[in-house]
Amino acid sequence: MKVGPSFFLGNIGVFGPRVTASKPFLSPAFNNAFKRITVQSSSLVTKIPKINFRNYATFNQLRMSGSSWSRGSNSANLKTAALFSLVFCVGTTFATPYLMKYTPLAFFNKNPSLLVYSLIGINAAVFALWKAPQYWRVLSRYGLLEKDARFNKWSMIGSAFSHQDFWHIGMNMLALYSFGTTVASYVGASNFLIMYLNGAVLSSFASLAYPVLAGVSSMGASLGASGALFAILGSFSYLFPYAKILLFVFPVPGGAWIAFLASIGWNLCGCVFRWGSFDYAAHLGGSIVGIFYGWLIDQRRKEFKRNNRTVW
């Protein structure tokens, strides 16, 4: 595949020009600045938290009134999360193709990019609800992934659509637009939706599992679409490994796949050294999901080519 103008990797993330290539590989702009963030919260939200900006507003640590984070993860939550993840992923895998064929959602099969725009719209709507105090109690229950007694299994998907900071949602949605339109057009709306939703839930499971399995304290609740986005990035990098990426004005040797592996290394180090309050485990969970789906799609593509090979 011939790839045109390079991606631009800036600071931790990537901003700027798009790449162009032959159909159905459309032209995304690479943005790896998305992060799932951790927050400190109380069981009762009484006022909007003050945001402490870090790293060009791609991360914030919210300081809410109430008790400090102390209880952390527990094995009971992990068992519930594991069962929910299994049921959710099996359900989406088998139900989504039928929903995308026999319901009005079939519209997206001919317009996969509009599915991406719809996901962006849902994220924007939830972001707007955070600005309305009357919704804070509901959003705190379903839009924050708590890791203590306040854990709610539905927040494993709800937190992936939840953002409180403009720059956080802005960078995440830029990444979703950039990569999502490309991947959705390549794999189809149904496969993309399965990948996105399962990436969101399984990245949340990774966030819950890491403190329990590693025997470390949890840093707090988390929210953001980055787990799902790392799944999309992982599949993109697997399917288009040589797409060019620039670190500022310097090309990254090897292209998209090398940059993606570097992000995995960064997240692994984050889990070990516990830098800041990023949800590195969620990033890694999404990355693993992305690699799996990238491999699965690539295998199906190869099988399709073998079955449709012309015999003279």
RODO-2510 file (C-alpha; in nm, 4 decimals, decimal comma):
residues 312
     n   res          X          Y          Z
     1     m     0,0000     0,0000     0,0000
     2     k     0,1335     0,3406    -0,0925
     3     v     0,0958     0,5991     0,1793
     4     g     0,1144     0,9689     0,1174
     5     p     0,1847     1,2618     0,3574
     6     s     0,3154     1,1597     0,6963
     7     f     0,1497     1,1632     1,0339
     8     f     0,2840     1,4148     1,2805
     9     l     0,3750     1,3005     1,6295
    10     g     0,4048     1,5863     1,8738
    11     n     0,5117     1,5694     2,2403
    12     i     0,3499     1,2492     2,3708
    13     g     0,0840     1,2656     2,1035
    14     v     0,0456     1,3371     1,7371
    15     f    -0,1160     1,6292     1,5619
    16     g    -0,1407     1,7701     1,2144
    17     p    -0,1382     1,6504     0,8543
    18     r    -0,3344     1,3587     0,7244
    19     v    -0,2180     1,0613     0,5242
    20     t    -0,3679     0,9658     0,1947
    21     a    -0,3769     0,6232     0,0362
    22     s    -0,5734     0,4038    -0,1963
    23     k    -0,9301     0,3104    -0,1076
    24     p    -1,0640     0,2061     0,1353
    25     f    -0,7735     0,3495     0,3352
    26     l    -0,8941     0,7073     0,3804
    27     s    -0,6937     0,9940     0,5214
    28     p    -0,6582     1,0118     0,8992
    29     a    -0,4577     1,2557     1,1054
    30     f    -0,2664     1,0706     1,3757
    31     n    -0,3287     1,1757     1,7352
    32     n    -0,1892     0,9605     2,0102
    33     a    -0,2385     1,2246     2,2796
    34     f    -0,5510     1,0633     2,4144
    35     k    -0,5384     0,9359     2,7673
    36     r    -0,7774     0,7797     3,0101
    37     i    -0,7524     0,9839     3,3260
    38     t    -0,8007     0,9082     3,6912
    39     v    -0,9989     1,1243     3,9261
    40     q    -1,0634     1,1540     4,2930
    41     s    -1,4302     1,1528     4,3821
    42     s    -1,6748     1,1390     4,6668
    43     s    -1,9906     0,9347     4,6881
    44     l    -2,1940     1,2552     4,6795
    45     v    -2,0941     1,5241     4,4320
    46     t    -2,1719     1,8641     4,5742
    47     k    -1,9805     2,0961     4,3447
    48     i    -1,8012     2,0876     4,0149
    49     p    -1,4369     1,9941     4,0732
    50     k    -1,1474     2,2236     4,0078
    51     i    -0,9366     2,0912     3,7238
    52     n    -0,5607     2,0741     3,7477
    53     f    -0,4280     2,0812     3,3918
    54     r    -0,1278     1,8691     3,3009
    55     n     0,0408     1,7832     2,9745
    56     y    -0,1380     2,0348     2,7528
    57     a    -0,4765     1,9493     2,9044
    58     t    -0,4747     1,5895     2,7886
    59     f    -0,4808     1,4887     3,1555
    60     n    -0,6619     1,6272     3,4551
    61     q    -0,6869     1,5235     3,8136
    62     l    -1,0181     1,6304     3,9591
    63     r    -1,0207     1,7309     4,3216
    64     m    -1,3712     1,6781     4,4561
    65     s    -1,5093     1,7483     4,7991
    66     g    -1,5511     1,4522     5,0289
    67     s    -1,3366     1,1676     5,1446
    68     s    -1,0034     1,0927     4,9810
    69     w    -0,9402     0,7767     4,7848
    70     s    -0,8441     0,5001     5,0208
    71     r    -1,0270     0,1729     4,9646
    72     g    -0,8963     0,0688     4,6218
    73     s    -0,9871    -0,2347     4,4192
    74     n    -1,1165    -0,5654     4,5506
    75     s    -1,1579    -0,9136     4,4147
    76     a    -1,5389    -0,9048     4,4363
    77     n    -1,5501    -0,6127     4,1949
    78     l    -1,3100    -0,7947     3,9650
    79     k    -1,5283    -1,1054     3,9515
    80     t    -1,8324    -0,8942     3,8706
    81     a    -1,6350    -0,7019     3,6089
    82     a    -1,5047    -1,0222     3,4497
    83     l    -1,8543    -1,1683     3,4178
    84     f    -1,9937    -0,8427     3,2825
    85     s    -1,7089    -0,8140     3,0297
    86     l    -1,7651    -1,1693     2,9085
    87     v    -2,1408    -1,1274     2,8678
    88     f    -2,1042    -0,7836     2,7093
    89     c    -1,8380    -0,8853     2,4562
    90     v    -2,0196    -1,2043     2,3566
    91     g    -2,3432    -1,0086     2,3268
    92     t    -2,1983    -0,7339     2,1090
    93     t    -2,0104    -0,9817     1,8910
    94     f    -2,3215    -1,1820     1,8060
    95     a    -2,5945    -0,9162     1,8287
    96     t    -2,4289    -0,6244     1,6495
    97     p    -2,4223    -0,7840     1,2996
    98     y    -2,7965    -0,8508     1,3221
    99     l    -2,8738    -0,5045     1,4570
   100     m    -2,6665    -0,3510     1,1789
   101     k    -2,8575    -0,5553     0,9210
   102     y    -3,2213    -0,5658     1,0329
   103     t    -3,2694    -0,2355     1,2174
   104     p    -3,2335     0,1306     1,1165
   105     l    -2,8670     0,0959     1,2159
   106     a    -2,8202    -0,0676     0,8738
   107     f    -2,7877     0,2883     0,7462
   108     f    -2,4316     0,2930     0,8780
   109     n    -2,3269     0,0011     0,6581
   110     k    -2,3259     0,2340     0,3587
   111     n    -2,2022     0,5281     0,5649
   112     p    -1,9470     0,3930     0,8161
   113     s    -1,7946     0,7358     0,8728
   114     l    -2,1295     0,8571     1,0038
   115     l    -2,1085     0,5908     1,2736
   116     v    -1,7859     0,7528     1,3902
   117     y    -1,9516     1,0948     1,3881
   118     s    -2,2387     0,9493     1,5924
   119     l    -1,9959     0,8198     1,8540
   120     i    -1,8368     1,1634     1,8661
   121     g    -2,1831     1,3118     1,9134
   122     i    -2,2584     1,0796     2,2059
   123     n    -1,9316     1,1775     2,3738
   124     a    -2,0113     1,5438     2,3183
   125     a    -2,3599     1,5008     2,4660
   126     v    -2,2227     1,3377     2,7820
   127     f    -1,9620     1,6130     2,8086
   128     a    -2,2423     1,8702     2,7930
   129     l    -2,4363     1,6886     3,0658
   130     w    -2,1377     1,7258     3,2996
   131     k    -2,1990     2,1012     3,2781
   132     a    -2,5497     2,0616     3,4228
   133     p    -2,5449     2,0077     3,8038
   134     q    -2,8727     1,8152     3,8041
   135     y    -2,7020     1,5297     3,6179
   136     w    -2,3897     1,5014     3,8321
   137     r    -2,5250     1,2281     4,0588
   138     v    -2,6211     1,0055     3,7644
   139     l    -2,2986     1,0776     3,5783
   140     s    -2,0890     1,0053     3,8866
   141     r    -2,2535     0,6632     3,9096
   142     y    -2,2419     0,5654     3,5423
   143     g    -1,9737     0,7941     3,3965
   144     l    -1,6896     0,7326     3,6423
   145     l    -1,5195     0,3947     3,6744
   146     e    -1,4938     0,3563     4,0509
   147     k    -1,2719     0,0831     4,1896
   148     d    -1,4064     0,0513     4,5427
   149     a    -1,7462    -0,0229     4,6971
   150     r    -1,9035     0,2339     4,4651
   151     f    -1,8152     0,0270     4,1593
   152     n    -2,0978    -0,0034     3,9073
   153     k    -2,0594    -0,2528     3,6249
   154     w    -2,2354    -0,0236     3,3770
   155     s    -1,9688     0,2390     3,4315
   156     m    -1,7315     0,0050     3,2481
   157     i    -1,8960     0,1247     2,9266
   158     g    -2,0349     0,4576     3,0474
   159     s    -1,6969     0,5917     3,1591
   160     a    -1,5644     0,5395     2,8047
   161     f    -1,8088     0,8047     2,6820
   162     s    -1,7424     1,0429     2,9693
   163     h    -1,5154     1,3491     2,9700
   164     q    -1,5106     1,6521     3,1992
   165     d    -1,2424     1,8665     3,0379
   166     f    -1,2694     2,0345     2,6974
   167     w    -0,9133     1,9538     2,5911
   168     h    -0,9489     1,5945     2,7040
   169     i    -1,2575     1,5342     2,4912
   170     g    -1,1183     1,7499     2,2112
   171     m    -0,8027     1,5448     2,1686
   172     n    -0,9823     1,2145     2,2118
   173     m    -1,2468     1,3015     1,9553
   174     l    -0,9826     1,4264     1,7119
   175     a    -0,8157     1,0864     1,7444
   176     l    -1,1487     0,9086     1,6999
   177     y    -1,2234     1,1121     1,3880
   178     s    -0,8749     1,0651     1,2470
   179     f    -0,8407     0,6910     1,2962
   180     g    -1,2034     0,5944     1,3299
   181     t    -1,3124     0,7042     0,9849
   182     t    -1,0253     0,5098     0,8306
   183     v    -1,0747     0,1896     1,0272
   184     a    -1,4553     0,1979     0,9978
   185     s    -1,4344     0,2360     0,6205
   186     y    -1,1854    -0,0492     0,5988
   187     v    -1,3498    -0,3070     0,8279
   188     g    -1,7140    -0,1990     0,7981
   189     a    -1,9509    -0,0358     1,0440
   190     s    -2,0507    -0,3553     1,2253
   191     n    -1,6948    -0,4737     1,2892
   192     f    -1,5888    -0,1250     1,3910
   193     l    -1,8678    -0,0903     1,6459
   194     i    -1,7872    -0,4307     1,7948
   195     m    -1,4202    -0,3365     1,8198
   196     y    -1,4930     0,0030     1,9742
   197     l    -1,7425    -0,1148     2,2366
   198     n    -1,5463    -0,4243     2,3345
   199     g    -1,2285    -0,2181     2,3493
   200     a    -1,4017     0,0227     2,5865
   201     v    -1,5259    -0,2489     2,8217
   202     l    -1,2101    -0,4604     2,8191
   203     s    -0,9904    -0,1566     2,8817
   204     s    -1,2092    -0,0800     3,1837
   205     f    -1,1630    -0,4389     3,2987
   206     a    -0,7854    -0,3989     3,2661
   207     s    -0,8085    -0,0837     3,4763
   208     l    -0,9908    -0,2776     3,7475
   209     a    -0,7736    -0,5886     3,7232
   210     y    -0,4306    -0,4274     3,7401
   211     p    -0,4419    -0,3044     4,1024
   212     v    -0,5821    -0,6385     4,2227
   213     l    -0,3398    -0,8605     4,0315
   214     a    -0,0364    -0,6384     4,0928
   215     g    -0,1187    -0,5891     4,4600
   216     v    -0,0981    -0,2109     4,4402
   217     s    -0,3369     0,0569     4,5569
   218     s    -0,5785     0,2069     4,3086
   219     m    -0,5271     0,5729     4,2245
   220     g    -0,8952     0,6577     4,1931
   221     a    -1,1868     0,6594     3,9543
   222     s    -1,1199     0,7004     3,5834
   223     l    -1,2978     0,8194     3,2737
   224     g    -1,2297     0,8847     2,9066
   225     a    -1,2445     0,7180     2,5664
   226     s    -0,8749     0,6371     2,5422
   227     g    -0,9126     0,2644     2,6096
   228     a    -1,1408     0,2294     2,3084
   229     l    -0,9157     0,4622     2,1099
   230     f    -0,6071     0,2536     2,1810
   231     a    -0,8042    -0,0404     2,0438
   232     i    -0,8685     0,1539     1,7240
   233     l    -0,5062     0,2705     1,7113
   234     g    -0,3825    -0,0839     1,7664
   235     s    -0,5911    -0,2263     1,4835
   236     f    -0,4899     0,0601     1,2546
   237     s    -0,1209     0,0087     1,3281
   238     y    -0,1506    -0,3662     1,2748
   239     l    -0,3335    -0,3279     0,9448
   240     f    -0,1224    -0,0354     0,8167
   241     p     0,2127    -0,0854     0,9934
   242     y     0,4195     0,1259     0,7567
   243     a     0,2033     0,4371     0,7566
   244     k     0,4520     0,7195     0,8087
   245     i     0,4651     0,9038     1,1399
   246     l     0,6762     1,2054     1,2268
   247     l     0,8071     1,3003     1,5702
   248     f     0,7777     1,6750     1,5214
   249     v     0,9627     1,6922     1,1865
   250     f     1,1612     1,3698     1,2294
   251     p     1,0275     1,0424     1,0848
   252     v     0,9777     0,7527     1,3237
   253     p     1,1595     0,4513     1,1731
   254     g     0,9163     0,1773     1,0875
   255     g     0,6044     0,3919     1,0822
   256     a     0,2762     0,3414     1,2671
   257     w     0,3561     0,0005     1,4133
   258     i     0,6791     0,1188     1,5727
   259     a     0,5043     0,4230     1,7183
   260     f     0,2316     0,1988     1,8556
   261     l     0,4872    -0,0342     2,0153
   262     a     0,6499     0,2720     2,1700
   263     s     0,3159     0,3697     2,3223
   264     i     0,2873     0,0194     2,4698
   265     g     0,6329     0,0562     2,6213
   266     w     0,5371     0,3932     2,7663
   267     n     0,2206     0,2500     2,9211
   268     l     0,4080    -0,0512     3,0601
   269     c     0,6572     0,1805     3,2257
   270     g     0,3671     0,3843     3,3587
   271     c     0,2210     0,0748     3,5238
   272     v     0,5565    -0,0139     3,6798
   273     f     0,6708     0,3301     3,7912
   274     r     0,3192     0,4736     3,8421
   275     w     0,3931     0,8116     3,6859
   276     g     0,1236     1,0686     3,7499
   277     s    -0,2340     0,9445     3,7606
   278     f    -0,2879     0,8171     3,4082
   279     d    -0,4833     0,4955     3,3694
   280     y    -0,1987     0,3097     3,1986
   281     a    -0,3640    -0,0288     3,2526
   282     a    -0,6696     0,0821     3,0544
   283     h    -0,4407     0,1970     2,7731
   284     l    -0,2707    -0,1417     2,7664
   285     g    -0,6020    -0,3246     2,7763
   286     g    -0,7266    -0,1288     2,4775
   287     s    -0,3981    -0,1855     2,2950
   288     i    -0,4240    -0,5631     2,3381
   289     v    -0,7811    -0,5565     2,2089
   290     g    -0,6663    -0,3546     1,9073
   291     i    -0,3879    -0,5988     1,8234
   292     f    -0,6297    -0,8913     1,8487
   293     y    -0,8877    -0,7350     1,6189
   294     g    -0,6189    -0,6174     1,3776
   295     w    -0,4860    -0,9733     1,3566
   296     l    -0,8373    -1,1184     1,3207
   297     i    -0,9312    -0,8783     1,0416
   298     d    -0,6022    -0,9442     0,8643
   299     q    -0,6643    -1,3206     0,8786
   300     r    -1,0117    -1,2769     0,7335
   301     r    -0,8715    -1,0583     0,4587
   302     k    -0,6122    -1,3205     0,3666
   303     e    -0,8750    -1,5950     0,3710
   304     f    -1,1012    -1,3900     0,1462
   305     k    -0,8183    -1,3412    -0,1026
   306     r    -0,7406    -1,7133    -0,1044
   307     n    -1,1044    -1,8081    -0,1604
   308     n    -1,1438    -1,5574    -0,4407
   309     r    -0,8157    -1,6247    -0,6174
   310     t    -0,8600    -1,6562    -0,9911
   311     v    -0,7711    -2,0008    -1,1285
   312     w    -0,6635    -2,0180    -1,4920
***
